[in-house]
Amino acid sequence: MNKMLIAAVSSVLLLAGCASGPDEATTAKLDELSNQVSQLSDEVAALKSEHAALESKSTAASDSAMAAQEEAARANERIDNIAQSYTK
């Protein structure tokens, strides 16, 4: 998506360079497109950051769940060992 925006801006710049000279409307449109590309780039960076944070939280939650399962298995094993000592 980001590459498409850069390509679009590049093509606008290329077409603007082919013209005899940029008029005010072309310059204004080019500035507007450049601002939009900058805004979208900022939004993409923010989304990447948010995605990384969510992925980190997901990994932490998964690790916590695995640790809880392991602890439950150890607790069950201790209970089984206690029960076996009473039946012997």
C-alpha positions in Angstrom: 0.0 0.0 0.0 2.8 2.3 0.9 4.6 1.5 -2.3 1.5 2.3 -4.3 1.3 5.7 -2.7 4.9 6.4 -3.4 4.4 5.3 -7.0 1.4 7.6 -7.4 3.3 10.6 -6.0 6.3 9.7 -8.3 4.0 9.6 -11.3 2.5 12.9 -10.4 6.0 14.4 -10.1 7.0 12.9 -13.4 4.0 14.3 -15.1 4.5 17.6 -13.5 8.1 17.6 -14.7 6.9 17.0 -18.3 4.7 20.0 -18.3 6.0 23.4 -19.4 5.8 24.7 -15.9 3.8 23.9 -12.8 0.9 26.2 -12.3 -0.6 27.0 -8.9 -3.3 24.3 -9.2 -0.7 21.7 -10.0 1.5 22.8 -7.2 -1.4 22.9 -4.8 -2.5 19.4 -5.8 1.1 18.1 -5.5 1.4 19.6 -2.0 -2.0 18.0 -1.1 -0.9 14.6 -2.3 2.4 14.9 -0.5 0.6 15.7 2.7 -1.7 12.7 2.2 1.3 10.4 1.7 2.9 11.8 4.8 -0.3 11.3 6.8 -0.6 7.7 5.5 3.0 6.9 6.3 2.5 8.1 9.8 -0.7 6.0 10.2 1.1 3.0 8.8 4.0 3.5 11.3 1.5 3.8 14.1 -0.4 0.7 13.1 2.9 -1.3 12.8 3.7 -0.1 16.3 0.3 -1.1 17.6 0.5 -4.4 15.9 3.9 -5.1 17.5 2.5 -4.2 20.9 -0.5 -6.5 20.5 1.7 -9.3 19.2 3.9 -8.9 22.3 0.9 -9.0 24.6 -0.4 -12.1 22.8 2.9 -13.8 23.2 3.0 -12.9 26.9 -0.5 -14.2 27.4 0.4 -17.5 25.6 3.5 -17.9 27.8 1.4 -17.3 30.9 -1.2 -19.9 29.8 1.6 -22.4 29.2 3.1 -21.7 32.6 -0.3 -22.1 34.3 -0.8 -25.4 32.5 2.6 -26.7 33.6 1.9 -25.6 37.2 -1.5 -27.3 37.2 0.2 -30.5 35.9 2.8 -30.4 38.7 0.0 -29.8 41.3 -2.0 -32.7 39.9 1.1 -34.9 40.1 1.7 -33.9 43.7 -1.9 -34.7 44.6 -1.6 -38.1 42.8 1.6 -38.8 44.8 -0.2 -37.9 48.1 -3.2 -40.2 47.2 -0.8 -43.1 46.3 1.0 -42.8 49.7 -2.4 -43.3 51.5 -3.3 -46.3 49.4 -0.1 -48.2 49.9 
